[in-house]
Amino acid sequence: MRSTVVGFFLLASVQWVAGLNEELVDAGVPAEIWRQAFTPEQCKEFIDVAEKSQWDTSPDSIDYKDMYQIDLYNKGEVGNAELYALLEPHVDRITQWMKDRFPESENSMDWVFLRKYSASLDRKGLQAHVDTNEHSLNVALNTDFEGGDLFFIRQDSDVGKLGLEKALGNDHPAVIYSNVPQGVENSTTYLYPYMETGQAYAHGKALWHGITTVMSGTKFSLLFFFDEPDYIKEGREEEVESKAVFQNSGQKTYDVFWENPEGGLRPTFSLAPGQNLAERTRKGHTFVVKDRETENVVQTFRVGSEGTNIFVISEEDFLDRLDQDPADPKRNPDSQEQEDDATEDPKEQQAPASEGGDATAASAVSVAAEPSADSEQPDTSEPFVEKIEIWGYDVRPFLEDENGKPRLDVIGSDDDGSRLFCFFLCVLCVHLPKKKKKREWFHVVSLSSSRLLLLLLLLLLLLLLLVMPSSFGQADVDTDDDGTSVRMLSER
């Protein structure tokens, strides 16, 4: 009787796991699930040893940010000996599990590495990408963090179809959203499989996947790459393909297009301010960068060498230059004539080229010229307020008047103090983190309860400001006998 019950539960478990795999394949995500690749105790051992080890923070091959990685095994050599000692007893069973799922492949374990993603690091997530090896195994070592979800792009979605075409070897880029999705709800494009500690997913190289942003805590993953191409095993990557690394140092969002030699531009990806992206390409390929708002061509890049080509995308931001210019007419109206008569002589600075690459691989970036030593010095009697950024927004105009002097207004219906106060509330509403995997009844508009409450308070504040008399809260300045300025609120 006992053996019958045990057998029933074992059969049910196998059918349940098989059912999950079938659901993933039907959803356009051909991945295999391993419910218990490692025990929670084994996972904790990996994390404890890794945290005492040295992390490799070299630029990642995908987005060129610090990768925070430790190699356990690579190209036939042991990396971190202590971590590999924990892994070695499990190598045979892991390899056999992969052979059972992918019998058509060689299933040689070529690369094993451990990665971490943390809210306190620049490495918070990883954008959608495909692997160069035939099959990958991704093991979750912990779950005590917020965000950091593994996501797949469904191959039967519009994005997935283009991505599949690219991943299978077409010679042109495809439309793949390089920015990491912020939601955790499954959609027609994205699938977010839930992973317990020790659980693993295995998938082929054609499946686009990534990691969403970690909002709090630290995520640890153990990854296995099986059947890497011979040119990677032999260290000949730079002889076979080139890499174009795009870095957006501007304040706008840009769309990057691949120039088809047969004519026309094909959209490749978009870059938000401060975002980096690495694209596998070939020598001689040309990329065109357009301003998303105006659709004007900003820069054109040509891949000039094998290896890594670094392209910096930037625009001549006139307002940013004025922030550094004491003769700004917006800060000092008396300097308008000087601004009209002055001529700029910007320097042309080449973006850094690749290792061994030629100068044509990088595009010129225009930067404002430094003032000469004999140029007219600014009036030091007027205070200069440096540019102040909060969450990427310049709040300097709210903190000083048109003459560059600090504002004394605090709050009122028509002063900039009230605008500054409202500005902070708006930014707070926008940037409050969402709660992980929690459905709200009003999730259609993507508002959490805290956001909705703040939004209502903001609307109430705006209503009060509209009905308040214009004289309320205005600041006057009086001067003491000793010349010290004293701030007072005017009486109603």
C-alpha positions in Angstrom: 0.0 0.0 0.0 2.8 2.4 1.0 4.7 1.7 -2.2 1.5 2.3 -4.3 1.0 5.7 -2.7 4.6 6.7 -3.1 4.5 5.6 -6.8 1.4 7.6 -7.3 2.9 10.8 -6.0 6.1 10.2 -8.0 4.1 9.8 -11.2 2.0 12.8 -10.4 5.2 14.9 -9.8 6.7 13.8 -13.1 3.4 14.6 -15.0 3.3 18.0 -13.2 6.8 18.9 -14.3 6.2 17.6 -17.8 3.0 19.7 -17.9 4.9 22.8 -16.9 7.4 22.1 -19.7 4.6 21.7 -22.2 3.0 25.0 -21.1 6.4 26.8 -21.6 6.8 25.4 -25.1 3.2 26.2 -26.0 3.8 29.8 -24.7 6.6 30.2 -27.2 9.3 29.6 -24.6 11.1 26.3 -25.3 12.7 25.7 -21.9 13.2 22.7 -19.6 12.5 23.0 -15.8 14.7 21.3 -13.2 12.7 21.6 -10.0 15.7 20.8 -7.6 19.1 21.1 -9.3 20.6 22.0 -5.9 19.3 21.9 -2.3 18.9 25.2 -0.5 21.8 24.3 1.8 24.1 23.7 -1.2 23.0 27.1 -2.7 23.8 28.8 0.5 27.3 27.3 0.5 27.9 28.7 -3.0 26.8 32.2 -1.9 28.9 32.2 1.3 32.0 31.3 -0.6 31.3 33.7 -3.4 30.9 36.6 -1.0 34.3 36.0 0.4 35.9 35.8 -3.1 37.0 38.5 -5.5 34.3 39.5 -8.1 35.3 40.2 -11.7 33.9 43.6 -12.5 35.1 43.8 -16.1 32.7 45.3 -18.7 29.9 42.8 -19.6 29.7 41.7 -23.2 26.0 42.6 -23.4 25.6 46.1 -21.9 29.3 46.9 -21.1 28.5 47.6 -17.4 30.4 45.9 -14.5 29.3 42.3 -14.5 30.1 41.0 -11.0 31.1 37.5 -12.0 33.2 34.6 -10.7 34.4 31.9 -13.0 34.3 28.4 -11.6 35.4 26.7 -14.8 36.2 28.1 -18.3 37.9 26.6 -21.4 39.1 23.5 -19.5 40.6 25.4 -16.6 39.4 25.8 -13.0 38.8 29.4 -12.0 37.8 29.8 -8.3 39.1 26.5 -6.7 37.0 26.7 -3.6 33.7 27.2 -5.5 34.7 24.5 -8.0 35.2 22.1 -5.1 31.6 22.6 -4.2 30.5 22.1 -7.8 32.7 19.1 -8.7 30.6 16.3 -7.0 27.6 17.4 -9.1 29.2 17.8 -12.6 28.3 14.3 -13.8 24.7 14.4 -12.8 24.2 17.9 -14.3 25.9 16.8 -17.5 23.7 13.7 -17.7 20.5 15.7 -17.0 21.4 18.0 -20.0 22.1 15.0 -22.2 18.7 13.5 -21.4 17.0 16.8 -22.4 19.1 17.6 -25.5 20.4 14.2 -26.9 21.2 15.8 -30.2 23.9 18.0 -28.7 27.5 17.2 -27.6 26.6 18.6 -24.1 30.1 19.5 -23.1 30.2 21.7 -20.0 32.5 24.5 -21.3 31.8 27.4 -18.9 30.4 27.7 -15.4 30.2 31.0 -13.6 28.4 32.7 -10.7 26.8 36.1 -10.9 25.1 38.6 -8.6 22.7 41.5 -9.2 22.1 44.0 -6.4 20.1 47.1 -5.8 23.2 48.7 -4.3 25.3 48.0 -7.4 25.3 49.4 -11.0 24.6 45.8 -11.9 20.9 45.6 -11.0 19.6 43.5 -14.0 20.4 42.4 -17.5 18.7 43.4 -20.7 17.3 40.9 -23.2 20.0 38.9 -25.0 20.8 35.5 -26.5 23.7 33.3 -25.6 26.4 32.2 -28.1 26.5 28.6 -26.8 24.0 25.9 -27.8 22.3 25.4 -24.4 22.4 27.2 -21.0 21.4 26.2 -17.5 20.3 29.0 -15.1 20.2 28.0 -11.4 18.5 30.3 -8.8 20.7 30.3 -5.7 18.3 32.5 -3.5 15.0 34.3 -3.4 15.4 36.8 -0.6 15.3 39.9 -2.8 12.7 42.1 -4.6 12.6 42.3 -8.4 15.4 40.5 -10.3 13.0 38.2 -12.1 14.2 36.0 -14.9 12.2 36.8 -18.1 11.8 35.2 -21.5 10.6 36.8 -24.7 8.0 34.5 -26.3 9.2 33.3 -29.7 5.6 33.5 -31.1 5.3 37.2 -30.2 6.1 39.9 -32.8 9.3 40.8 -30.9 10.2 37.1 -30.5 9.8 36.3 -34.1 12.3 39.0 -35.1 14.6 38.0 -32.3 14.5 34.3 -33.4 15.4 35.3 -36.9 18.4 37.2 -35.6 19.4 34.5 -33.1 19.5 31.8 -35.8 22.2 33.5 -37.8 20.7 36.2 -40.0 23.3 38.9 -41.0 21.2 41.9 -39.8 20.0 43.2 -36.5 16.4 42.9 -35.5 14.0 44.8 -33.3 14.7 43.7 -29.7 13.8 46.0 -26.8 17.1 46.5 -25.1 15.6 48.1 -22.0 14.6 45.6 -19.2 10.8 45.3 -18.7 9.7 46.6 -15.3 6.6 44.5 -14.8 6.2 41.0 -13.5 2.9 40.1 -15.1 3.0 37.6 -18.0 2.1 39.2 -21.3 1.9 38.3 -25.0 5.6 39.2 -25.2 7.2 38.4 -21.9 7.0 35.3 -19.6 8.3 35.5 -16.0 8.8 31.9 -14.6 8.7 31.8 -10.9 12.0 30.2 -9.5 12.5 28.7 -6.1 15.9 28.3 -4.5 17.8 25.6 -6.3 15.5 25.5 -9.3 16.9 25.7 -12.8 15.8 26.4 -16.3 17.6 25.1 -19.4 17.1 26.6 -22.8 18.7 26.9 -26.3 20.6 29.8 -27.7 17.7 31.2 -29.8 15.6 32.1 -26.7 15.9 35.8 -25.7 16.1 36.2 -21.9 17.2 38.6 -19.3 16.9 39.8 -15.6 14.6 42.5 -14.4 15.9 45.2 -12.1 16.6 44.2 -8.5 14.7 46.7 -6.3 16.1 45.5 -3.0 18.5 42.8 -1.8 20.9 40.8 -3.9 20.2 38.0 -6.4 22.7 35.2 -7.0 22.7 32.9 -10.0 24.8 29.9 -11.1 25.1 29.5 -14.8 26.3 26.7 -17.1 27.2 27.1 -20.7 27.2 23.9 -22.8 28.6 23.5 -26.3 30.3 26.8 -27.0 31.4 27.5 -30.6 35.0 26.4 -31.4 36.2 29.9 -32.0 35.2 30.8 -28.5 36.8 27.7 -27.0 40.0 28.6 -28.9 39.9 32.3 -27.9 39.4 33.6 -31.5 36.3 35.7 -30.9 37.9 38.9 -32.4 38.9 37.0 -35.5 35.3 36.0 -36.3 33.1 38.9 -35.3 33.2 42.5 -34.2 31.4 44.1 -31.3 29.8 47.6 -31.3 29.3 49.1 -27.9 26.9 52.0 -27.9 27.0 54.4 -24.9 24.3 57.1 -24.6 25.9 60.0 -22.7 23.2 62.5 -23.7 19.9 63.5 -22.1 17.6 62.1 -24.8 16.4 58.7 -26.0 17.8 57.6 -29.3 16.8 55.0 -31.9 19.7 53.1 -33.5 19.3 51.7 -37.1 21.4 49.3 -39.1 22.2 50.6 -42.6 21.3 47.8 -45.1 23.9 47.8 -47.9 21.1 47.0 -50.3 19.3 50.2 -49.2 17.1 51.4 -46.3 17.5 51.4 -42.5 16.4 48.6 -40.3 15.6 49.4 -36.6 17.9 47.7 -34.1 17.3 49.0 -30.6 16.7 52.1 -28.5 19.0 53.7 -25.9 17.7 55.6 -22.9 19.8 58.3 -21.3 22.8 56.7 -19.6 22.2 53.3 -21.1 24.8 51.1 -22.8 24.4 48.3 -25.2 26.7 45.9 -27.0 25.8 44.5 -30.4 27.5 41.7 -32.2 28.2 42.8 -35.8 30.9 42.8 -38.5 33.6 45.1 -39.8 32.2 47.6 -42.3 28.7 47.7 -40.9 27.1 51.1 -40.5 24.7 52.3 -37.7 22.6 55.4 -37.9 21.4 57.2 -34.7 18.2 59.2 -34.7 16.6 61.5 -32.1 13.4 59.7 -31.1 11.5 63.0 -30.8 12.6 64.8 -33.9 13.6 61.7 -36.0 16.7 63.7 -37.1 19.9 61.9 -37.7 22.3 62.7 -34.8 25.3 60.5 -35.6 26.5 57.8 -37.9 28.9 55.1 -36.8 30.9 52.7 -39.0 32.4 49.5 -37.5 36.1 49.9 -38.4 37.8 46.8 -36.9 37.4 43.4 -35.5 37.1 43.2 -31.7 35.3 45.9 -29.7 34.3 49.3 -31.2 33.1 51.8 -28.6 30.7 54.5 -29.9 29.6 57.4 -27.6 26.2 58.9 -28.5 25.9 62.6 -27.4 24.3 65.8 -28.5 25.3 69.5 -28.2 23.0 70.3 -25.3 22.9 74.1 -25.3 21.2 74.3 -21.9 23.9 72.1 -20.4 26.6 74.4 -21.7 24.8 77.4 -20.3 24.8 75.8 -16.9 28.6 76.0 -17.0 28.7 79.4 -18.7 28.6 82.5 -16.3 27.5 84.6 -19.3 24.2 82.7 -19.6 21.6 85.4 -20.7 18.9 83.4 -18.7 21.0 83.9 -15.6 22.2 87.4 -16.3 20.2 89.5 -18.8 23.1 92.1 -18.9 25.3 89.5 -20.6 23.1 89.2 -23.7 25.3 91.5 -25.8 28.4 89.5 -24.7 26.6 86.3 -25.7 25.6 87.7 -29.1 29.2 88.9 -29.9 31.0 85.8 -28.6 31.9 83.1 -30.9 32.3 79.5 -29.9 35.1 77.3 -31.1 34.1 73.8 -29.9 36.7 71.1 -29.9 36.1 67.9 -31.8 36.9 64.9 -29.6 37.0 61.4 -31.0 35.1 58.8 -29.1 37.4 56.0 -27.8 38.1 53.4 -30.5 38.4 49.7 -30.0 41.6 47.8 -29.1 43.6 47.7 -32.3 40.8 49.6 -34.1 41.3 52.5 -36.4 40.2 56.1 -35.7 37.2 55.8 -38.1 35.6 53.3 -35.8 34.5 56.0 -33.4 32.4 59.1 -34.2 33.3 62.6 -33.2 31.6 64.0 -30.1 31.2 67.8 -29.8 32.0 69.3 -26.5 32.0 72.9 -25.3 35.4 74.7 -25.4 37.0 75.6 -22.2 37.2 79.4 -21.6 40.7 80.8 -22.2 42.8 82.3 -19.4 42.4 85.9 -20.7 38.7 85.7 -21.2 36.5 88.0 -19.1 35.9 86.7 -15.6 32.3 86.4 -14.3 31.0 88.8 -11.8 31.8 87.1 -8.4 29.3 89.3 -6.6 26.4 87.2 -8.0 26.2 83.7 -6.6 26.6 80.8 -9.1 24.4 77.8 -8.4 25.7 74.6 -10.0 23.4 72.3 -11.9 21.5 70.2 -9.4 20.0 66.9 -10.6 17.4 64.8 -8.7 16.5 61.5 -10.4 17.9 62.9 -13.7 15.9 66.2 -13.5 17.7 69.6 -13.3 16.0 71.5 -10.4 18.4 74.5 -10.6 15.8 76.8 -12.3 13.5 76.2 -9.3 16.2 77.3 -6.8 17.5 80.6 -8.3 15.9 83.6 -10.0 16.6 85.0 -13.4 19.7 86.8 -12.0 21.2 83.7 -10.5 20.3 84.6 -6.9 18.9 82.0 -4.6 15.1 82.2 -4.3 13.5 83.1 -0.9 10.0 82.1 -1.8 8.7 79.1 0.1 5.2 78.4 -1.1 2.5 80.4 -2.8 0.0 80.3 -5.6 2.2 81.9 -8.3 5.8 81.5 -7.1 8.4 79.0 -8.0 8.6 77.6 -4.5 5.2 76.0 -5.0 6.3 74.7 -8.3 9.4 73.1 -6.7 7.2 71.6 -4.0 4.9 70.1 -6.6 7.8 69.0 -8.6 9.1 66.9 -5.7 5.7 65.3 -5.2 5.4 64.5 -8.9 8.8 62.9 -9.0 8.0 60.9 -5.8 4.9 59.6 -7.3 6.6 58.5 -10.5 9.6 56.8 -8.8 8.1 54.9 -5.9 8.9 51.2 -6.5 6.1 48.8 -7.3 5.6 45.8 -5.1 6.7 42.5 -6.5 4.0 40.2 -7.9 1.2 41.9 -6.1 -2.0 42.5 -8.0 -4.1 45.5 -7.2 -7.7 46.0 -8.3 -6.6 49.0 -10.2 -3.6 47.4 -11.8 -4.9 48.4 -15.2 -3.5 51.9 -14.7 -0.3 50.5 -13.0 -0.8 52.4 -9.7 0.0 50.9 -6.3 -2.0 52.0 -3.3 0.9 54.3 -2.1 1.1 56.0 -5.5 -2.6 56.5 -5.7 -2.7 58.1 -2.3 0.2 60.5 -3.2 -1.5 61.4 -6.5 -4.7 62.3 -4.6 -2.7 64.4 -2.2 -1.0 66.1 -5.1 -4.3 66.9 -6.8 -5.6 68.3 -3.5 -2.5 70.5 -3.1 -2.9 71.9 -6.6 -6.6 72.6 -5.9 -5.6 74.5 -2.7 -3.0 76.5 -4.6 -5.5 77.5 -7.2 -8.0 79.0 -4.7 -5.4 80.6 -2.5 -5.0 84.4 -2.8 -1.9 85.3 -4.8 -0.5 87.3 -1.8 -0.4 84.3 0.5 3.0 83.0 1.4 5.0 85.6 -0.6 8.4 86.3 0.9 9.7 89.8 1.6 13.2 90.7 2.6 14.1 93.1 5.2 17.6 94.2 6.3 18.8 94.5 9.9 21.0 97.4 11.0 24.1 95.2 10.6 23.2 94.5 7.0 22.0 90.9 7.6 19.1 89.9 5.4 16.1 88.7 7.3 13.3 86.7 5.6 9.7 87.4 6.6 6.3 86.3 5.4 4.0 89.2 4.4 0.9 89.7 6.4 -2.5 89.1 4.8 
